[in-house]
Amino acid sequence: MSEENKNANTTYGENNATDGATDKGVQTPAPAAKSAGKGDAGGNAGVYVHRFKKPYEFEGKKHETINFYFERLTGKDMIAIENEMQANNEYALDPLLSRNFQSKMASRAGGIGSDALEAMPFQEFNKITNAARNFLIDTGY
């Protein structure tokens, strides 16, 4: 099993990053950082592994990476997100344009609370919600 496939099978909150070191001391990029929906030879279409610039801490837990399994979401998840937003008097005219919808979608895909995602630094939040948007585009939304 390739390193990329091993990383794709880990669960939320695990440190699945490789340090990129080779036996010759040359630094190479870690293979886990893939965009949602872009796919690769390892079959990770719909999986986004977010690597934080600095370890992210929320409610006493530190995370270096979080896996977002967008391909596991169903139509039921999409409807649940819309219902949750409506219950809070929030509406997304278009999920492709709504960071609120995308963040709730990413929260479900990553197995984290939307409050944890919304508390992330701006740049990290944007990368994750962009991955959600890219997945929507790649699936023909």
PyMOL commands that set and color helices and strands:
alter all, ss='L'
color gray80, all
select helices_A, chain A and resi 3-8+70-72+75-87+99-110+114-118+122-138
alter helices_A, ss='H'
color red, helices_A
select strands_A, chain A and resi 47-58+61-69
alter strands_A, ss='S'
color yellow, strands_A
deselect
rebuild
show_as cartoon
